[in-house]
Amino acid sequence: MDKKIIGIDLGGTTAKFAILTPEGEIQQKWSIDTNILDDGKHIIPEIIESVNHRIKLYNMNAENFIGIGMGTPGSVDSEAGTVIGAYNLNWTELQYVKKQIEEGTGIKFAIDNDANVAALGERWKGAGENDPDVIFVTLGTGVGGGIVAAGNLIHGVAGAGGEIGHITVDPEGFECTCGKRGCLETVSSATGVVRLARFLAEEYAGDSKLKAMLDNGEEVTSKDIFEMAQADDPFGLMVVDRVCFYLGLACGNLGNTMNPSSIVLGGGVSAAGEFLRSRVEKYFNQFTFPQVQQSTKIKLAELGNEAGVIGAASLALKFAE
């Protein structure tokens, strides 16, 4: 039997698992709830238990696997196999993930940041078309990113490489949870889009259903804002235009710096699809010089929530003989 790889995408609410072929085809997938009680100390034991249970269930053993790869929130030392500062998992102290999982399963283990592995997934089996130079921007509750250059993830000296959400797009802008102002995350994450709409609503005097909802203190989501813009709400269109301006500015700077084959937009906000992509592309073209305009494409992610497990599993390929 050909050896397999296992991918784990660890999130604050669920951990997703998949068994894949070395070519990246998912053969089995499942998930478990993430138990963040007691400073998240149950998370790794429960992951080990789940992996061992499934391997037994499919009449397999540790020798049938090349390795396990995992994507996790927080600051990851991929060499040491440790994680710290994953606050949505209650991991405030250093976690020795690699040591525990290798001892618990008997299978070699590799780990990286969740946004990085999603980038690897899209690059390998999705919109990146396995090109060696791809940038992935994930627009969810926050804004994350992963930069693949010449086939390698960019980690930086402190593991902070590819933190696209903290590119400054407005020096006078909103305060960010990171402590500085005007980060991309403050205006183009799901919460950032709403924050921007509330701010712009104060100045907007025209007729708009969206403006009326905000003025009435109604609950509004980024999805509502994009849907109203698509229905030609004038204020909705203005908000989306500003969001895409900031995204286009950040992507333009990334394009001018790295000149990847594609910049892939993923995460919940990217569900707005071509409506979002075309507007980001318009500003991207405004902020890039001709060689980059002609060679770097703005694309939408293709793998949805499977990007994480696929990219995570690809980390384990380095263990193949």
C-alpha angles and dihedrals in degrees: 000000000000114000119253137211128226124218124197123190107192117199136168094261105025141014112219121206134191138177110215140179115248086256090064101256114144111230101170133011136180140153141215132200115262108241105209096173121123094027091309093292093140095056100084097039089051091049090051091048092050094049093048091047093053094045089053092044091056092047092246134126139207092274090064091067132078090200150301123261125193138191117205140172118249135047109321129199098201093188095053093034093231135135132201136170098031093147096177087060093044088242101146094144126062112280120207095211101158094049093049097045095045091049092044098048106022089230127119113256138206129183140191141162116292095240090049094052091047086054090051090050094051090044094051104039106004141047093331091070089212092290114160093232116055135139121206122200116191115201108195133118083321131014116253133169148188128208119204111190122179088348096306131105112241108234103165125211095293098032090258097113114128096025090149093165090071098055105123109242098163117028091197094042138116122312114258128214086246090069101254134090137254100016117167087243091064092062109026107036116095090263092040093057090055092045090052091049092052090049095048092044090069091066099035114101102173131100113279137149090212093052090049091051092051092046090051091054093244121161108264127182131197087250090058091050094052092044092052091047089052087052087056098254099167095218091044089054090050092052093047090048090055092047090051091046090058093044091047090050093052093043090047091055090047090049093049090049103041107015094209122183088245144004106212121206115209141153130076097306090056088068083089083080124185091359087066099034096053093050093048088049091053091058093038088060090049092054101042133075120243100265091054093043090055098045109031117072129201107224140174121242115257106193101062113195093347092073090086099054093040093050092043091052090051089064088067093059089083087073093060111115 
